[in-house]
Amino acid sequence: MTEKAIPVVINVTLISIYLADGITKFLQKYSNYNFLIYPSRIVKVLMVLLAVIFGFFIFRRSPRSLQSIYGLLFILFSVFLFNNVYYGTDFNYFLKYSCFLFFAPLFFLDVDDVFWKKNVVNTMKSLVYINFFFIIYGLLTDVQLYKTYHSRFGYNGLLLTAMQSTYFYISSIVLAIKIKDKTFLLVSLISSLFVGTKILLGFLFFAGIYVVFSKLKKRKTRLRALISLTSIFTAISLMFFYQKTFKEIIETEGFLTALSSTRNGLLSTTWNRLVRNQF
């Protein structure tokens, strides 16, 4: 019963998140009404509750990989509570940085199982293909609704945030590799490049290095592949950081600040405040 319930729940959750994100993104960009809570937040809170219930009832019977994931979720929740007590951060931050772990079961699918394929794999493929259409449409029309950012390159279709888009496409790439679907993999890779996040770009580079060393046995072939991969990565990175937004940050605050999207300054400020207040 549990084996059949889990893929159905994941299936419904994936569809609900995508639809809620699309509606929320539209409301945020085109509605003047100040909503107390958006649909995407409601769905993600329910997703957290489902994950907690799932973990509570079958934690001991779940694979070690899933136990590790719940352990990471517990650590993130502890960090959230600490920040909430000392700095007043809200629940949105926990949802933002833990969302990937709710997609994590996709990494442990028994992809040969027909029930999994019907309820999860096919749903994920459909969402990737649908979102690819919106990404290309946004690229051709320059409609703000389909952009990842306001001030720099990036198109994530109806996905709501850059962080969530990164999680979504890392999951889809891993899943495409597991089921050996070339079309699904190609669409996921192209979409990832259009999303425009640095994490996705880095993931593609290191995933490429892993494939080179794990699949290519001949030294010359491996060397050529590494050179090609490094050249492509360097070219894309140069185009990435040549954008106006990053050029201004590099000129005024340095490359590290541009690379971390100003998070290094936030980390330094938080650390100094923590040391000053607690020690």
RAMOPE-V250975 format. One record per backbone hydrogen bond with DSSP energy under -0.5 kcal/mol. CO is the residue of the C=O (numbers start at 1). NH is the residue of the N-H. If there is no record, write none. Layout:
CO_NH ; CO_NH
This chain:
1_5 ; 2_6 ; 3_7 ; 4_8 ; 5_9 ; 6_10 ; 7_11 ; 8_12 ; 9_13 ; 10_14 ; 11_15 ; 12_16 ; 13_17 ; 14_18 ; 15_19 ; 16_20 ; 17_21 ; 18_22 ; 19_23 ; 20_24 ; 20_40 ; 21_25 ; 22_26 ; 23_27 ; 24_28 ; 25_29 ; 26_30 ; 27_31 ; 33_35 ; 38_41 ; 38_42 ; 39_43 ; 40_44 ; 41_45 ; 42_46 ; 43_47 ; 44_48 ; 45_49 ; 46_50 ; 47_51 ; 48_52 ; 49_53 ; 50_54 ; 51_55 ; 52_56 ; 53_57 ; 54_58 ; 55_59 ; 58_62 ; 59_62 ; 63_67 ; 64_68 ; 65_69 ; 66_70 ; 67_71 ; 68_72 ; 69_73 ; 70_74 ; 71_75 ; 72_76 ; 73_77 ; 74_78 ; 75_79 ; 76_80 ; 77_81 ; 78_82 ; 79_83 ; 80_84 ; 81_85 ; 82_86 ; 83_87 ; 83_88 ; 83_89 ; 84_88 ; 90_93 ; 90_94 ; 91_95 ; 92_96 ; 93_97 ; 94_98 ; 95_99 ; 98_101 ; 98_102 ; 99_102 ; 99_103 ; 100_103 ; 100_104 ; 103_106 ; 104_107 ; 105_108 ; 106_109 ; 109_111 ; 110_113 ; 113_117 ; 114_118 ; 115_119 ; 116_120 ; 116_121 ; 117_122 ; 120_124 ; 121_125 ; 122_126 ; 123_127 ; 124_128 ; 125_129 ; 126_130 ; 127_131 ; 128_132 ; 129_133 ; 130_134 ; 131_135 ; 132_136 ; 133_137 ; 134_138 ; 135_139 ; 136_140 ; 137_141 ; 138_142 ; 143_146 ; 144_147 ; 146_156 ; 146_157 ; 154_148 ; 154_149 ; 156_159 ; 161_165 ; 162_166 ; 163_167 ; 164_168 ; 165_169 ; 166_170 ; 167_171 ; 168_172 ; 169_173 ; 170_174 ; 171_175 ; 172_176 ; 173_177 ; 174_178 ; 175_179 ; 176_180 ; 176_181 ; 180_182 ; 181_185 ; 182_186 ; 183_187 ; 184_188 ; 185_189 ; 186_190 ; 187_191 ; 188_192 ; 189_193 ; 190_194 ; 191_195 ; 192_196 ; 194_155 ; 197_201 ; 198_202 ; 199_203 ; 200_204 ; 201_205 ; 202_206 ; 203_207 ; 204_208 ; 205_209 ; 206_210 ; 207_211 ; 208_212 ; 209_213 ; 210_214 ; 211_215 ; 211_216 ; 212_216 ; 215_217 ; 218_222 ; 219_223 ; 220_224 ; 221_225 ; 222_226 ; 223_227 ; 224_228 ; 225_229 ; 226_230 ; 227_231 ; 228_232 ; 229_233 ; 230_234 ; 231_235 ; 232_236 ; 233_237 ; 234_238 ; 235_239 ; 236_240 ; 237_241 ; 238_242 ; 240_243 ; 243_247 ; 244_248 ; 245_249 ; 246_250 ; 247_251 ; 248_252 ; 249_253 ; 249_254 ; 250_254 ; 254_258 ; 255_259 ; 256_260 ; 257_262 ; 258_261 ; 260_263 ; 262_266 ; 263_267 ; 264_268 ; 265_269 ; 266_270 ; 267_271 ; 268_272 ; 269_273 ; 270_274 ; 271_275 ; 272_276 ; 273_277 ; 274_278 ; 275_279
